[in-house]
Amino acid sequence: MAGRYKDNQAGKDIAADLAPGDEPVGAEYERDFYSWLLEQARHLRDGRLDALDRDNLAEEIESLGREQFNKLVSALRVLMLHVLKWDHQPALRSRSWALSIEEQRLEIADVLSDNPDLRPRVGEAIVRAYRRAHIEAAKETGLDETGFAATWYSFDDIMTRVFIRP
């Protein structure tokens, strides 16, 4: 759930101070998210737009969009982690790394196929993913982080480069 009803002054739940039956709009959203979702779907299907919890519903829909972008970033991060390890530790290259690279490429292709409007944001996703990938690569390999910072990959490179399995 993206939000909480809080008293801005005291930081406590507003619903705790209300009389029974005097709940704010969206109280069900806070108390039982699952039931709230089912209720919102029922209102939509029945055409009862006036009964929708518009603010929370809009926030959840936006959150779903962010989740798809984050899924792309996550897959790119894992892909770049393996490519970094491949490039910086050639003696340790393995079939497992090559297969992980292939697996992440498929995941990225699936995310972009399901969400084609994310394509213009691939550059932004690569930047976000790389911030963590190079730190993780340093952590996993024991190599100096600065050595990874000089390495940069384009989307085409990480998606089409051939990795020969040992």
N, C-alpha and C positions, 0 to 999 in steps of 0.2 A: 504494500500500500504506500502510495506516494506521500500522503499527508496525515496530520493528526490535528484534532481540535484542541488547541491549547489556549489558556488564558495568557495573553502576552505579558502581563505584569508578573504573575506568580509562576508561570510555567507548569500549571496543573491542568488536568482535563476539565473542560467546561461542563461536560455531562455529569460530573460528580456533584455539582451544585444545583442541578435542575430537579424539579419535582417530577415524579413518575408521569409519563404521558406528555411531558413538556420537552421532549428531546429535540435538539437542533436537526435541521435537514442534514442528511448524511450520517446520522448516528449509527445506523445499521452498518454503514461502510466501515466505521471504526470498530464495531463490536463483532461483526460476523461477515468478513469480506466475501466468503464463499456464497452465503445467502444473498448478500447485496448484489453480487454479480448475476446470479440467477434471476433475481427480481428485475434488474436493469434489462436483461435480455428479454424477459417476459414483457416488460413495458414497451420495448422497441418492437417486438413482434406483434403486439396488440395495437400498435399505433398510438399508445398513450404517452406522447411526447411530453405532456405537461407533468407527468408523474416521474420523469427522469431526474436523477440527481446529476444535473448537468455539469457542475463544476468538477466533482470527483470523477465523473465519467470521462470528461474531456482530459483530465489529468492522467487517467489510466490509459487512454488511447494514445496520448503523447508518449507515455512511458513505454508502450509497446513498440513504438517507432524507434525510440532510443535503444531499446533492447536489441532490435535488429542491427542497428549500427554497431553496438557493442559486441554483438556476435561476430560481425565482420572483423572488428579490431582484434578480438581474441584469437580468431583463426589466423589472421595475419601475424600476430605476435608469436604464436607457436611455430608457424612456418619460418619466420625470420630467425627464431631461436635455433632451429635445426640447421638452417642455411649458414648462420654464423658459426655454429660449432663445426659444420662441414668444412667451411673455408679456413677456420683458424686452428683446426686440429686434424689435418689430413691423415695422420697416422692412426687416428681412432675412427675413421669413417667406417660405417657399418651398413649392412643391409637394413637394419632397423631404422637408422636415420633416413635412408633413402625412402623407405616405405612410409615413414612419418611425414616426410615432405610431400609425397604423393597423396596421402590421406588429407593433409591440410589443404592442398590445392583443390581437392574435390569438395571439401567443406566450403571453401571460399567461393568456388564456382556455384555451389548450391545456394549459398546465401545470396549471391548476386543474381542468380536465376529467379529466385523467389522474390527478390526486391530490386528490380532493375534500376529504380530511381536512386539507389545507393551508389551506382557507378561514378557519378560526378564527385562523390565524396571519398573515393578510394585513396587519393593523395593524402587527405586529412587522416584517414584511417591508418595509413602506413606510418605517418609521423607519430600518431598516438601509440601504435603498436611497437614501433622501434624504441621508443623511450623505455619501455619495460624489457623488450627482447634483449637489448645489449647488456642490461644490468643482470638479467637472468643468465645470459650466456657467460658473463664474467663469474657469476656465483657458481654455476655448474662446472665450469672448466678450470677455475682457479687462475685464469689468465687476468692480466690487468685490464680493467674496464676501459681505459683510454685507447687500448688497441682496437677495441670494437667500435669506438665512437667514430673512427675514421672510415669505417665501412658503411656504405649506403647502397640500397637496392631499389631499383625501379620495380613497378608492378609487373611489367613485362618480363624482367629478369627473373624474379622469383616464381613467376607462373609458368615460364616456358623453358628455362635453363635445364639442360640435361644433367642428371646426377647418375653416374654410372655406379651401379651396385657392386660392391666388392665381392 
